[in-house]
Amino acid sequence: MELLSVPEYADAREEDSSAARALRLRDRLRHRQVPLGSLDLRPLWRGQAFERYADAPMTIRRARALEAVLDNVALPIREEECLVGTPAGALADGLPPGVDEQAFAHYREINAAIGERTFVTNSDHAAVDYCGVLEVGLPGRLAEVRRSHDAQTDPARRAFLDSVAITLEAAIRFCRRWAAACRQVAADAAPARQRELSRMAADLEAIAEGAPATFPQAVQLVWLIQVIFNLEGRGAMAFGRMDQYLYPFYARSLEQGQEKQARATLECMWAKLEEPLMVNPIQNIAIGGQTRDGADAVNPLSYLILDVTRTMGTPLSNLSARLCAKTPDAFYDACCEVIKTGIGFPAVFNDEVLVPALVSLGIPVEDAREVAFVGCIETFIPGKMPPWSDSRVNLLRCVDRVLRNGRDGLDGERRGPCTGEPETLTTFDDFMAAYARQVEHMVAEHCEEINAHKRALNGADFTSPFLSAFIHDCVERGLDVNMGGARYRDFHGPAGMALGSTSDALAAVRLFVYDRQQLTWPELLAALDADYQGYDGLRLRLLNAAPKYGNDVPYVDQIAAEVVRIFTTAVLRQRTPSGGRHVPLMAANVSNIPAGREVGATPDGRRALEPVSDAASPTFGRDRRGPTAAMTSLSRVDYRPVIGGTVVNMKFSPETLTGAEGTAILRSLIQTYFRQGGMQLQCNVTGRETLEAARRNPEAYRDLVVRVSGFSALYVYLDDAVQRDILVRTEH
């Protein structure tokens, strides 16, 4: 157990490179096993606080619960670290003195009964105002809270601000506790490590007293805030536009000749992203894009972040690069060089589509230009919104329901509206109108189910005082982030899945049933009911003779565009209970695999229960005319209404992108795609042979990183179905 703040090696050698130290730390964290029998003590501390303050308003009780965690959690310091902070201190080998099993169970029950928000009810997946807190520091933000408290007259708002103040005071003490731990370890450390630990302690004391003044202090403060979110149980908390809010500190480092120290600080942070106890550790980092006034935002720190990402190779630094018309080719090339390593970073996003999409919702263009991403690829305005939430909508299932007049093919249950038996749909336009009705019904039903979860929550009992401290207007208004405090209302993202499969299925129906009249409805439905058993010839014809999305064939590409239009129009009609928006995505994460188990055989030749196509990508293996053709097909879809984000996966053979010529090819593909209106692109550059070898001998490839969907991961630790799904993607 790593619970004691003691050095693990005799000396920290000054000649040891920062990258080597950080890589050792990364590997240790990556492959660390949590000991059997370990206890998470957070429910104990939280339960004790909830009981101790039982007569206080719930927002105060929640603040006291976080305070109890920060005041009691152990503070492990590892030899390779130049930054401190980990959720690992919440684990222990046994109960603390004076607490027996019965008491532990009692406090856990109290904690469980009070409960927490969930992802659907806006608990996590947020990016906070790191720019603002770096300007004033924790004490400065605490002073702002106290000024707002004195200006309020509503007791409920004053109580809420009291709870915010409690959490900030606890965070400041948390910094001081870490400083004391560093000094304690330094007393027994070798000289080089002693100097480093003393510097770390001084940095921690500085950010406890005021605003950070140096790059290491700024990064340390950001990291500790992230750790506190994780100790609260909040997952996928994004870092936002790191190259923007840290750049003033980095520029000062360069002026003072401290570039090596700055790099070492980031390398250590990237290594610490591998913490095994992080809750949903996909912590998105955004770089590039535009400034608030529309200028190119790329700066020297943008390049350093790319280089550190390349060096460290952690799949958990979910790096996203915003690109626009002003982005220099040098930044494109730097992004492409990192992509070529095979780690799947950065995913690239098109400002020329994404920023206007946000403006269309009424968000001022200056704020829209601040866009970053949470979780995988989800659109977010840092520090100005409640936490994101999303869910999945299976668009292929709606084709199934049109074919069966509102019933699902697998079980025959009616779940959609009656749109007529297929024979009554005399034209393909009639069929698409029926499809639109099925989608509209599914979306409305889906959003109402989500809204019911949100409405069922009593917001006053589920405040987020620490998170609210870093969201614009919460402190000024004296309101929680989820109760009207944030500048903008919440986004919930219904994600449309299976665009490729859906478009292919609709194209087959159009071609063989309507245009050529080579297939009758009874013949097609009989083949689908039989899962193509005994209909091999028909299945091969559907697979090979009908056009497939992703091959620059307008016949099917226009159907894909219509599917997206129908879906996004249906979603954008919906509102959340708080007055926020349901905003559409075209994404799947890895849900395309279970989504396939919801749908029987479909007219594209897909058999029952097989995975549906991934996100907005063509169906794997069916885009056979190369990446340019695939991108041309993709660009025929209008992605401006897909405000929540989209995922397009492309897979390249490493041999096709070698050297400067390969970099230029990849840059040209991205630039062309974005000029044509593409919104997002992410690439796997890991050959099929490597993936197959990793499946045969996982121990030899345990550090192989691949892009999965909106995130990267260690390939050999993925579920077998996900590994196979990646393996069958078209390799260009």
C-alpha positions in Angstrom: 0.0 0.0 0.0 1.2 3.5 -0.8 -0.1 5.3 2.2 3.0 6.5 3.9 5.0 9.6 2.7 8.3 7.9 2.6 10.9 7.7 -0.3 11.2 4.4 -2.1 14.7 4.9 -3.5 18.0 6.0 -1.9 18.5 9.0 -4.1 16.9 11.1 -6.9 19.8 11.4 -9.3 20.1 14.8 -10.8 21.5 13.3 -14.1 18.3 11.2 -14.4 16.3 12.8 -17.2 12.8 14.1 -16.4 11.3 11.9 -19.1 12.9 8.7 -17.7 11.6 9.5 -14.2 8.1 10.3 -15.5 8.0 7.1 -17.6 9.0 5.0 -14.6 6.2 6.7 -12.6 3.8 6.1 -15.5 4.6 2.4 -15.8 4.4 1.9 -12.0 0.9 3.5 -11.9 -0.3 1.9 -15.1 0.4 -1.7 -14.0 -0.2 -1.2 -10.2 -2.7 -3.6 -8.7 -4.9 -2.4 -5.9 -4.2 -4.9 -3.0 -7.0 -7.3 -2.2 -8.9 -6.3 0.9 -8.2 -2.6 0.5 -10.9 -0.4 2.0 -12.1 2.9 0.5 -12.5 5.1 3.6 -14.3 8.0 1.9 -17.8 6.6 2.8 -16.6 6.5 6.4 -15.4 10.0 6.5 -18.4 11.3 4.6 -20.9 9.4 6.7 -19.3 10.7 9.9 -19.6 14.3 8.6 -23.2 13.8 7.4 -24.2 12.5 10.8 -22.2 15.2 12.7 -23.9 18.0 10.8 -27.4 16.4 10.6 -29.2 19.6 11.5 -27.5 21.8 8.9 -28.8 22.5 5.4 -27.9 19.7 3.0 -25.5 21.9 1.0 -23.5 22.5 4.2 -23.5 18.8 5.0 -22.1 18.0 1.5 -19.4 20.6 2.0 -18.5 19.1 5.4 -18.4 15.7 3.8 -15.8 16.8 1.2 -13.9 18.7 4.0 -13.8 15.4 6.0 -12.2 13.6 3.1 -9.6 16.2 2.4 -8.7 16.5 6.1 -8.3 12.7 6.6 -7.0 11.3 3.3 -3.5 9.9 3.4 -0.8 11.7 1.4 1.5 9.3 -0.4 4.6 10.8 -2.2 6.4 8.8 -4.8 10.1 9.1 -5.5 9.6 10.1 -9.2 7.1 12.8 -8.5 7.6 16.5 -8.8 3.9 17.1 -8.4 1.8 15.7 -5.6 -1.8 14.7 -5.3 -3.5 11.3 -5.7 -6.8 9.7 -4.8 -4.8 6.6 -3.7 -4.7 8.0 -0.1 -8.4 7.1 0.3 -7.4 3.4 0.4 -6.3 1.7 3.6 -5.4 -1.9 4.7 -7.8 -1.7 7.5 -10.1 0.6 9.5 -8.7 3.5 11.5 -8.5 3.2 15.3 -11.8 3.5 17.1 -13.9 2.3 14.1 -15.2 -1.2 14.0 -16.9 -3.1 11.2 -20.4 -2.2 12.6 -19.6 1.5 12.7 -18.1 1.4 9.2 -21.3 -0.2 7.9 -23.4 2.4 9.7 -21.5 5.3 8.1 -21.5 3.7 4.7 -25.3 3.4 5.0 -25.7 7.0 5.8 -23.5 8.0 2.9 -25.3 5.7 0.5 -28.7 6.9 1.7 -27.9 10.6 1.0 -26.5 9.7 -2.4 -25.0 11.7 -5.2 -25.8 13.0 -8.6 -25.1 10.6 -11.5 -23.7 11.2 -14.9 -27.3 11.5 -16.3 -28.2 14.1 -13.6 -25.1 16.2 -14.3 -22.5 15.1 -11.8 -19.3 15.2 -13.8 -17.8 15.6 -17.4 -17.1 19.3 -16.9 -14.3 21.8 -17.5 -14.0 24.5 -14.9 -12.7 28.1 -15.0 -9.0 27.3 -14.5 -8.0 30.7 -16.1 -9.9 32.6 -13.4 -8.6 30.5 -10.4 -5.0 30.8 -11.6 -5.5 34.6 -11.7 -6.7 34.9 -8.1 -5.8 31.6 -6.5 -7.9 29.7 -4.0 -7.7 32.5 -1.3 -8.8 35.0 -3.9 -11.8 32.9 -4.9 -12.6 32.5 -1.2 -12.6 36.3 -0.8 -15.0 36.6 -3.7 -17.3 34.0 -2.1 -17.3 36.0 1.2 -18.1 39.3 -0.6 -21.0 37.7 -2.5 -22.2 36.2 0.8 -22.3 39.6 2.5 -24.3 41.0 -0.5 -27.0 38.3 -0.4 -30.2 38.6 1.6 -31.8 35.2 0.7 -30.9 32.7 3.5 -30.7 29.8 1.1 -28.2 31.6 -1.1 -26.1 32.6 1.9 -26.1 29.0 3.1 -25.0 27.8 -0.3 -22.1 30.3 -0.3 -21.2 29.2 3.2 -20.9 25.7 1.8 -18.7 26.9 -1.1 -16.4 28.7 1.4 -16.1 25.5 3.5 -14.9 23.5 0.5 -12.4 26.2 -0.5 -11.0 26.5 3.0 -10.7 22.7 3.0 -8.8 22.8 -0.3 -6.4 25.4 1.1 -5.7 23.2 4.1 -5.3 20.3 1.7 -2.5 22.2 0.0 -0.8 22.9 3.4 -1.1 19.3 4.4 0.7 18.3 1.2 3.4 20.9 1.9 4.0 19.5 5.4 4.1 16.0 3.9 6.8 17.1 1.5 8.9 18.6 4.2 8.5 15.5 6.4 9.8 13.3 3.5 12.6 15.7 2.7 14.0 15.4 6.2 15.1 11.8 5.4 15.8 12.1 1.7 19.1 12.2 -0.2 20.3 15.8 -1.0 19.0 16.1 -4.5 15.6 14.8 -3.6 15.6 16.9 -0.5 16.1 20.1 -2.6 13.3 19.0 -4.9 10.9 18.2 -2.1 11.6 21.5 -0.4 10.8 23.4 -3.6 7.6 21.4 -4.0 6.7 22.3 -0.4 7.3 25.9 -1.1 5.1 25.8 -4.2 2.3 24.2 -2.2 2.6 26.8 0.5 2.5 29.5 -2.1 -0.7 28.3 -3.7 -2.2 28.0 -0.2 -1.4 31.7 0.5 -2.3 33.3 -2.9 -2.3 33.0 -6.7 0.4 30.9 -8.3 3.4 32.8 -9.6 5.4 30.1 -11.5 4.6 27.3 -14.0 5.0 24.5 -11.5 2.8 26.3 -9.0 0.1 26.8 -11.6 0.2 23.1 -12.7 0.2 21.9 -9.1 -2.9 23.9 -8.3 -4.7 22.7 -11.4 -3.7 19.1 -10.6 -4.8 19.3 -7.0 -8.2 20.7 -8.0 -8.6 17.7 -10.4 -7.6 15.3 -7.6 -10.3 16.9 -5.3 -12.9 16.3 -8.0 -11.8 12.7 -8.2 -11.9 12.3 -4.4 -15.5 13.6 -4.7 -16.3 10.9 -7.1 -16.5 13.1 -10.3 -15.2 11.4 -13.4 -13.9 12.6 -16.8 -13.3 16.1 -15.5 -11.6 17.9 -18.4 -8.6 20.3 -18.2 -10.1 22.6 -20.8 -7.8 24.8 -22.9 -4.6 24.1 -21.1 -2.3 25.8 -23.6 -4.2 29.0 -23.1 -4.6 29.4 -19.3 -1.1 28.0 -18.6 0.7 30.0 -21.3 1.4 33.2 -19.3 3.2 31.0 -16.7 5.1 29.0 -19.4 6.2 32.2 -21.1 7.6 33.4 -17.8 9.5 30.1 -17.5 11.0 30.6 -20.9 12.1 34.1 -20.0 13.8 32.7 -16.8 15.5 29.8 -18.6 13.3 27.2 -16.8 12.0 25.3 -19.9 13.4 22.0 -18.6 11.6 22.4 -15.3 8.3 23.2 -17.1 8.7 20.1 -19.3 9.4 17.9 -16.3 6.3 19.3 -14.6 4.0 18.4 -17.5 5.7 15.0 -17.9 5.0 14.2 -14.3 1.4 15.3 -14.7 0.9 13.1 -17.8 2.3 10.1 -15.9 -0.1 10.8 -13.0 -3.0 10.6 -15.3 -2.4 6.8 -15.1 -3.6 6.8 -11.5 -5.6 3.6 -11.2 -8.0 5.1 -8.7 -9.1 8.0 -10.9 -12.8 7.9 -11.5 -13.3 7.5 -15.2 -9.8 8.9 -15.9 -10.5 10.2 -19.5 -9.6 13.8 -18.8 -9.7 15.8 -22.0 -7.1 18.4 -22.8 -7.8 20.9 -25.5 -5.1 22.9 -27.5 -5.1 25.3 -30.4 -8.1 26.9 -31.9 -8.8 30.6 -31.7 -8.6 33.4 -29.1 -11.7 35.2 -28.0 -11.1 37.9 -30.6 -10.7 35.3 -33.4 -6.9 35.2 -33.7 -4.9 32.0 -34.0 -4.5 30.6 -30.5 -1.5 28.3 -31.1 1.5 29.1 -29.0 4.7 27.5 -27.9 3.0 25.6 -25.0 0.6 24.0 -27.6 3.7 22.4 -29.2 5.2 21.4 -25.8 1.9 19.7 -24.9 2.0 17.7 -28.1 5.6 16.7 -27.5 5.0 15.6 -23.9 2.0 13.6 -25.2 4.2 11.9 -27.7 6.9 11.2 -25.1 4.6 9.8 -22.4 2.2 7.9 -24.6 -0.5 7.7 -21.9 -4.0 6.9 -23.3 -5.6 9.0 -20.6 -4.5 12.5 -21.7 -7.3 12.5 -24.2 -5.7 15.3 -26.3 -7.9 17.3 -28.6 -6.6 19.8 -31.1 -8.8 22.6 -32.5 -7.9 23.7 -36.0 -9.2 26.7 -38.0 -8.4 28.6 -41.1 -5.7 30.6 -39.3 -3.9 27.5 -37.9 -0.3 27.3 -39.3 0.8 24.2 -41.2 3.5 23.7 -38.6 0.9 23.0 -36.0 -1.0 20.6 -38.4 2.4 18.8 -38.9 3.1 18.6 -35.2 -0.3 17.1 -34.6 0.2 14.6 -37.5 3.6 13.5 -36.1 2.0 12.6 -32.8 -1.0 10.9 -34.6 1.6 8.8 -36.5 2.9 7.3 -33.3 -0.3 5.3 -33.1 -1.6 6.5 -29.8 -4.7 8.1 -31.4 -3.9 11.7 -30.2 -4.7 14.3 -30.9 -8.3 14.0 -32.2 -8.7 17.0 -34.4 -11.7 19.3 -34.5 -12.8 22.0 -37.0 -13.5 25.4 -35.5 -15.1 26.5 -38.8 -18.0 24.2 -38.1 -18.0 23.9 -34.3 -17.9 27.6 -33.4 -20.8 28.6 -35.7 -22.8 25.7 -34.4 -22.6 27.1 -30.8 -23.4 30.6 -32.0 -26.6 29.2 -33.6 -27.8 28.3 -30.1 -27.4 32.0 -29.0 -24.0 31.6 -27.4 -21.9 34.8 -28.0 -19.1 34.2 -30.6 -16.4 35.1 -28.0 -17.6 32.4 -25.7 -18.1 30.0 -28.5 -14.4 30.4 -29.4 -13.5 29.2 -26.0 -15.0 25.8 -26.7 -13.2 22.7 -25.3 -14.3 19.1 -24.9 -15.2 16.8 -21.9 -15.1 13.1 -21.8 -14.4 11.9 -25.3 -15.4 14.6 -27.7 -18.3 16.3 -26.1 -18.7 20.1 -26.7 -18.4 22.3 -23.6 -17.8 26.0 -22.8 -15.3 25.8 -19.9 -16.3 27.4 -16.6 -19.7 28.5 -17.9 -22.0 25.4 -18.0 -23.3 22.7 -15.7 -21.7 19.2 -16.2 -22.4 17.5 -19.4 -24.6 14.3 -19.8 -25.3 12.1 -22.7 -27.0 8.9 -23.9 -27.4 6.7 -27.0 -30.0 6.5 -29.8 -29.9 3.5 -32.1 -30.8 4.9 -35.6 -30.7 1.4 -37.3 -33.4 0.2 -35.0 -35.7 2.8 -36.6 -35.2 1.1 -40.0 -36.2 -2.2 -38.4 -39.4 -0.6 -37.0 -40.4 0.9 -40.4 -40.0 -2.6 -42.0 -42.3 -4.0 -39.3 -44.8 -1.2 -38.8 -43.5 -0.1 -35.5 -42.4 -3.5 -34.1 -38.8 -4.6 -33.3 -37.6 -7.5 -35.4 -36.0 -9.4 -32.6 -39.0 -9.9 -30.3 -42.0 -8.5 -32.3 -42.8 -6.0 -29.6 -44.4 -2.7 -30.7 -42.2 0.1 -29.5 -42.7 2.6 -32.3 -45.7 4.3 -34.0 -47.6 2.5 -36.7 -46.3 3.8 -39.9 -48.0 1.3 -42.2 -46.9 -2.1 -43.5 -44.0 -1.8 -46.0 -46.3 -2.6 -49.0 -48.3 0.6 -48.3 -45.2 2.8 -48.6 -45.3 3.1 -52.4 -42.3 5.3 -52.9 -38.9 5.7 -51.2 -40.0 9.1 -50.1 -42.9 7.4 -48.3 -40.4 5.0 -46.7 -38.2 7.9 -45.5 -41.2 9.8 -44.2 -42.0 6.7 -42.1 -38.4 6.5 -41.0 -38.5 10.1 -39.9 -41.6 9.4 -37.8 -39.9 6.5 -36.1 -36.8 8.6 -35.3 -39.0 11.5 -34.0 -40.9 9.1 -31.7 -37.7 7.4 -30.5 -36.0 10.7 -29.8 -39.0 12.2 -28.0 -39.5 9.1 -25.9 -35.7 8.9 -25.1 -35.4 12.6 -24.1 -38.5 12.3 -21.9 -37.0 9.4 -20.1 -33.8 11.4 -19.6 -35.8 14.4 -18.4 -37.7 12.3 -15.9 -34.4 11.3 -14.2 -33.4 14.9 -14.0 -36.8 16.1 -12.7 -36.9 13.4 -10.0 -33.9 14.9 -8.3 -34.4 17.6 -5.6 -31.7 20.0 -6.6 -31.4 21.5 -3.1 -30.3 18.2 -1.7 -27.7 17.6 -4.4 -25.6 20.7 -4.6 -22.0 20.8 -5.8 -20.3 23.6 -3.8 -16.7 22.9 -4.7 -17.5 22.6 -8.4 -19.6 25.7 -8.3 -16.7 27.7 -7.0 -15.1 27.4 -10.4 -18.1 28.0 -12.7 -18.9 31.6 -13.8 -21.7 33.4 -12.1 -22.4 30.7 -9.4 -20.6 32.7 -6.7 -22.0 36.0 -7.9 -25.6 34.6 -8.0 -25.2 32.5 -4.9 -26.6 29.5 -6.8 -25.4 26.0 -7.4 -24.1 25.1 -10.8 -27.1 22.9 -11.5 -29.7 25.3 -10.1 -29.3 28.3 -12.2 -25.9 29.4 -11.1 -24.0 28.7 -14.3 -24.0 31.3 -17.1 -25.5 28.8 -19.6 -28.0 26.0 -19.1 -27.1 22.4 -19.3 -26.5 20.3 -22.5 -27.7 16.7 -22.7 -26.4 14.9 -25.8 -28.5 12.1 -27.4 -25.9 10.4 -29.6 -27.1 8.9 -32.8 -25.4 5.6 -33.5 -25.0 3.5 -36.7 -25.0 6.1 -39.4 -23.1 3.9 -41.7 -25.2 0.8 -41.1 -28.4 2.8 -41.4 -27.4 4.5 -44.6 -26.3 1.3 -46.2 -29.6 -0.4 -45.2 -31.7 2.4 -46.6 -29.7 2.5 -49.8 -30.3 -1.2 -50.3 -34.1 -0.8 -49.8 -34.1 2.1 -52.2 -32.1 0.3 -54.9 -33.6 -3.2 -54.9 -37.2 -2.5 -53.8 -38.0 0.9 -55.3 -35.6 1.8 -58.1 -34.9 -1.6 -59.7 -37.9 -3.4 -58.3 -35.8 -6.6 -58.1 -36.9 -7.5 -54.6 -40.4 -7.7 -53.0 -41.2 -7.0 -49.5 -42.2 -10.6 -48.7 -38.8 -11.8 -50.1 -36.8 -9.3 -48.1 -38.7 -9.7 -44.8 -38.5 -13.5 -45.1 -34.7 -13.3 -45.5 -34.5 -10.9 -42.5 -36.7 -13.1 -40.3 -34.4 -16.1 -41.2 -31.3 -14.0 -40.4 -30.3 -14.8 -44.0 -30.2 -18.6 -43.3 -31.0 -20.1 -46.7 -30.7 -16.7 -48.4 -27.0 -16.5 -48.9 -27.3 -15.3 -52.5 -29.6 -12.5 -51.5 -27.4 -11.5 -48.7 -24.3 -11.4 -51.0 -26.3 -9.2 -53.4 -27.2 -6.8 -50.7 -23.7 -6.7 -49.4 -21.9 -6.3 -52.7 -24.3 -4.8 -55.3 -25.8 -2.0 -53.2 -23.8 1.2 -52.7 -22.2 1.7 -49.3 -21.6 4.9 -47.4 -17.9 6.0 -47.4 -17.1 5.4 -51.1 -17.9 8.8 -52.7 -21.3 7.6 -54.0 -23.9 10.4 -53.8 -26.7 7.8 -54.1 -26.0 6.6 -50.5 -24.2 9.7 -49.2 -27.3 11.8 -49.7 -29.3 9.3 -47.7 -26.7 9.6 -44.8 -27.1 13.4 -45.0 -30.9 13.0 -44.7 -30.6 10.6 -41.8 -28.5 13.1 -39.9 -30.9 16.0 -40.8 -33.9 14.0 -39.5 -32.1 13.0 -36.3 -30.7 16.4 -35.5 -33.9 18.2 -36.2 -35.8 15.9 -33.8 -33.2 16.3 -31.0 -33.0 20.1 -31.3 -36.7 20.4 -30.6 -36.2 19.0 -27.1 -35.4 20.9 -23.9 -34.1 19.8 -20.6 -36.1 20.5 -17.4 -33.8 23.4 -16.5 -34.4 25.1 -19.8 -31.2 23.8 -21.3 -30.9 22.0 -24.6 -30.7 18.4 -25.9 -28.0 18.7 -28.5 -27.3 15.9 -31.0 -24.1 13.9 -31.4 -23.0 11.3 -33.9 -21.0 9.1 -31.6 -21.1 5.7 -30.0 -18.1 5.2 -27.7 -18.1 1.4 -27.8 -21.9 1.2 -27.6 -22.1 0.1 -31.3 -21.4 -3.4 -30.0 -24.4 -3.7 -27.6 -26.5 -1.7 -30.0 -26.1 -4.4 -32.5 -27.6 -6.9 -30.0 -30.8 -4.8 -30.1 -31.4 -5.2 -33.8 -32.2 -8.3 -36.0 -30.9 -8.8 -39.5 -31.0 -5.6 -41.6 -31.2 -4.9 -45.4 -27.5 -4.0 -45.7 -26.7 -7.7 -45.3 -25.8 -7.4 -41.6 -26.8 -10.4 -39.6 -28.8 -10.2 -36.4 -27.0 -9.1 -33.2 -23.8 -8.1 -35.1 -22.3 -4.7 -34.1 -23.7 -1.7 -35.9 -21.3 0.8 -37.5 -19.2 3.0 -35.3 -20.4 6.6 -34.6 -20.4 8.7 -37.8 -17.9 6.4 -39.6 -18.7 4.2 -42.6 -19.4 0.6 -41.8 -16.0 -1.0 -41.2 -14.7 -2.9 -44.2 -17.2 -1.3 -46.7 -15.4 1.9 -47.4 -13.1 0.5 -50.0 -12.1 3.4 -52.3 -9.5 5.0 -50.0 -9.5 7.8 -47.4 -10.2 10.6 -49.9 -13.4 8.9 -51.1 -14.4 8.2 -47.5 -13.9 11.8 -46.5 -15.8 13.1 -49.5 -18.8 10.9 -48.4 -18.5 12.2 -44.9 -18.4 15.8 -46.0 -21.7 15.5 -47.8 -23.3 15.4 -44.3 -24.1 18.8 -42.8 -22.5 18.6 -39.4 -23.4 22.1 -38.3 -26.4 20.9 -36.3 -24.4 18.1 -34.6 -23.6 20.5 -31.9 -22.7 18.0 -29.2 -19.9 16.5 -31.3 -19.1 13.8 -33.8 -16.7 10.9 -34.0 -15.1 9.7 -37.2 -12.6 6.9 -36.9 -10.1 6.3 -39.7 -7.4 3.7 -39.7 -4.1 4.0 -41.7 -1.4 1.5 -42.4 1.8 2.9 -40.7 3.8 2.3 -43.9 1.6 4.8 -45.8 2.5 7.7 -43.5 6.2 7.4 -43.0 8.5 10.4 -43.1 7.9 13.9 -44.0 5.9 12.8 -47.1 3.5 10.8 -44.9 3.0 13.8 -42.6 2.2 16.0 -45.6 -0.3 13.5 -46.9 -2.1 13.3 -43.5 -2.1 17.1 -43.2 -3.6 17.4 -46.6 -6.3 14.9 -45.9 -7.3 16.7 -42.7 -7.2 20.1 -44.3 -9.2 19.0 -47.3 -11.8 17.3 -45.1 -12.2 20.3 -42.9 -12.5 22.7 -45.9 -15.4 20.4 -47.1 -17.2 20.8 -43.8 -16.0 17.9 -41.7 -16.3 18.5 -37.9 -13.9 15.9 -36.3 -11.4 13.2 -37.2 -9.4 10.7 -35.2 -6.9 8.2 -36.5 -5.5 4.8 -35.7 -2.1 4.3 -37.2 -1.4 0.8 -35.9 -1.1 -2.0 -38.4 -3.4 -5.1 -38.5 -0.3 -7.3 -38.0 0.5 -5.6 -34.7 -3.0 -5.9 -33.4 -3.2 -9.5 -34.3 0.2 -10.1 -32.6 -1.1 -8.3 -29.5 -4.1 -10.6 -29.4 -1.8 -13.7 -29.6 0.7 -12.5 -27.1 -0.8 -9.7 -24.9 2.0 -9.7 -22.3 4.4 -8.5 -25.0 2.1 -5.7 -26.0 0.7 -4.6 -22.7 1.7 -0.9 -23.4 0.2 -0.8 -26.9 -2.1 2.2 -27.1 -4.9 2.5 -29.8 -7.7 4.8 -30.5 -11.0 3.1 -29.6 -13.8 5.6 -30.3 -13.7 9.0 -28.6 -10.8 7.9 -26.5 -7.6 5.8 -26.5 -6.8 2.8 -24.4 -4.3 0.0 -23.9 -5.3 -2.5 -26.5 -4.7 -5.8 -24.7 -6.9 -4.7 -21.7 -10.0 -4.0 -23.9 -12.9 -6.4 -24.0 -12.5 -9.0 -26.7 -15.5 -7.7 -28.7 -13.9 -4.2 -28.7 -10.5 -5.6 -29.8 -12.2 -7.3 -32.8 -14.2 -4.2 -33.6 -11.0 -2.2 -33.9 -9.3 -5.0 -35.9 -12.0 -5.1 -38.6 -11.9 -1.3 -39.3 -10.9 -0.5 -42.9 -7.1 0.1 -43.1 -6.3 2.8 -45.7 
